[in-house]
Amino acid sequence: GAVGRFSSLAKQAPRVVFVGILLTMSTGIAVGLTKGFPTEKKSRGPARCKGAATAKATLCREVVREVSGLLAYERRLMDMLKIGGASAEKRMYKFAKKRLGSHKRANKKKEDVKDVYARMRAKNA
């Protein structure tokens, strides 16, 4: 095999250039639209979608939530919900937004706490 600074050349992917509708490969010539060292294209498997919720991670989060219970500020949100009143949801949102920092996170947390409360009531009833 090649040694030294040219050893990586054989591993490089070919340069593919779209010229109008025609698809052309690299020619080995140093100038032009199809310039570059001609190499073989490696076939690769499907990429993992980073951040996508897997079944394992979802289950793990559920177990942790069940074991550890609610955080202190989440309990305060629950109390606001229990007390109720005309603007309970608005106060919950404002409190959550102050703690979590964004509109989206605050609304999600408010809905989560409401779900937990609904499940608690369903279990007790």
C-alpha positions as CSV (number, residue, x, y, z in Angstrom):
1,G,0.0,0.0,0.0
2,A,0.9,3.6,-0.1
3,V,3.1,5.0,2.6
4,G,3.6,8.4,4.1
5,R,1.5,11.4,3.2
6,F,-0.3,9.7,0.3
7,S,-1.7,6.8,2.4
8,S,-5.0,8.7,3.0
9,L,-5.6,9.4,-0.7
10,A,-6.9,5.9,-1.4
11,K,-9.5,6.2,1.4
12,Q,-11.1,9.5,0.2
13,A,-14.6,9.5,-1.2
14,P,-14.9,10.4,-4.9
15,R,-15.9,14.0,-5.7
16,V,-19.3,14.0,-7.4
17,V,-20.3,17.1,-9.2
18,F,-23.7,17.9,-10.7
19,V,-23.2,19.5,-14.1
20,G,-26.7,20.3,-15.3
21,I,-28.5,16.9,-15.1
22,L,-25.4,14.9,-15.9
23,L,-23.6,13.3,-12.9
24,T,-19.9,13.1,-13.3
25,M,-17.1,11.5,-11.2
26,S,-13.6,12.8,-10.5
27,T,-11.1,12.3,-13.4
28,G,-7.7,12.6,-11.8
29,I,-7.0,15.8,-13.6
30,A,-6.1,18.8,-11.4
31,V,-8.4,21.3,-13.2
32,G,-12.0,21.5,-14.3
33,L,-15.4,20.7,-12.8
34,T,-14.5,17.0,-12.3
35,K,-11.0,17.6,-10.9
36,G,-9.6,15.5,-8.1
37,F,-8.2,12.0,-7.3
38,P,-10.5,9.2,-8.5
39,T,-11.6,6.9,-5.7
40,E,-14.3,4.4,-4.8
41,K,-17.3,5.4,-2.9
42,K,-17.7,3.6,0.4
43,S,-21.1,2.1,1.2
44,R,-22.3,3.1,4.6
45,G,-25.1,1.9,6.8
46,P,-28.0,4.1,8.0
47,A,-27.1,6.9,10.4
48,R,-28.5,7.0,13.9
49,C,-30.9,9.9,14.4
50,K,-29.4,11.8,17.4
51,G,-31.9,12.9,19.9
52,A,-34.7,10.6,18.8
53,A,-36.5,9.0,21.8
54,T,-35.7,5.3,21.9
55,A,-37.9,2.8,23.7
56,K,-35.1,2.1,26.2
57,A,-34.6,5.8,27.1
58,T,-38.4,6.4,27.4
59,L,-38.7,3.4,29.8
60,C,-35.7,4.5,31.8
61,R,-37.1,8.0,32.2
62,E,-40.5,6.6,33.3
63,V,-38.8,4.4,36.0
64,V,-36.7,7.3,37.3
65,R,-39.8,9.5,37.5
66,E,-41.8,6.8,39.3
67,V,-39.0,6.2,41.9
68,S,-37.8,9.7,42.5
69,G,-41.2,11.5,42.4
70,L,-41.6,15.2,41.8
71,L,-39.1,18.0,42.3
72,A,-39.8,20.7,44.8
73,Y,-40.9,23.3,42.1
74,E,-43.0,20.6,40.5
75,R,-44.8,20.0,43.8
76,R,-45.5,23.8,44.0
77,L,-46.9,23.6,40.5
78,M,-49.1,20.7,41.6
79,D,-50.3,22.8,44.6
80,M,-51.2,25.7,42.4
81,L,-53.3,23.2,40.3
82,K,-54.9,21.7,43.4
83,I,-55.9,25.1,44.8
84,G,-57.2,26.1,41.4
85,G,-58.9,29.4,41.0
86,A,-59.6,31.5,37.9
87,S,-56.0,32.0,36.9
88,A,-54.3,28.8,38.2
89,E,-53.0,27.7,34.7
90,K,-51.6,31.2,34.1
91,R,-49.8,31.2,37.5
92,M,-48.5,27.7,36.8
93,Y,-47.2,28.9,33.5
94,K,-45.5,32.0,34.9
95,F,-43.9,30.1,37.7
96,A,-42.6,27.3,35.4
97,K,-41.3,29.9,32.9
98,K,-39.4,31.7,35.6
99,R,-37.8,28.3,36.7
100,L,-37.2,26.8,33.3
101,G,-36.5,29.9,31.2
102,S,-38.5,29.4,28.0
103,H,-42.2,29.4,26.9
104,K,-42.0,26.0,25.3
105,R,-40.4,24.3,28.3
106,A,-42.9,26.0,30.7
107,N,-45.9,24.9,28.7
108,K,-44.6,21.3,28.5
109,K,-43.9,21.2,32.2
110,K,-47.3,22.6,33.0
111,E,-48.9,19.8,30.9
112,D,-46.7,17.2,32.5
113,V,-47.7,18.2,36.0
114,K,-51.4,18.3,34.9
115,D,-51.0,14.7,33.5
116,V,-49.4,13.5,36.8
117,Y,-52.2,15.1,38.8
118,A,-54.9,13.6,36.5
119,R,-53.3,10.1,36.9
120,M,-53.2,10.6,40.7
121,R,-56.8,11.5,40.8
122,A,-57.8,8.6,38.6
123,K,-55.8,6.1,40.8
124,N,-57.4,7.4,44.0
125,A,-61.0,7.5,42.5
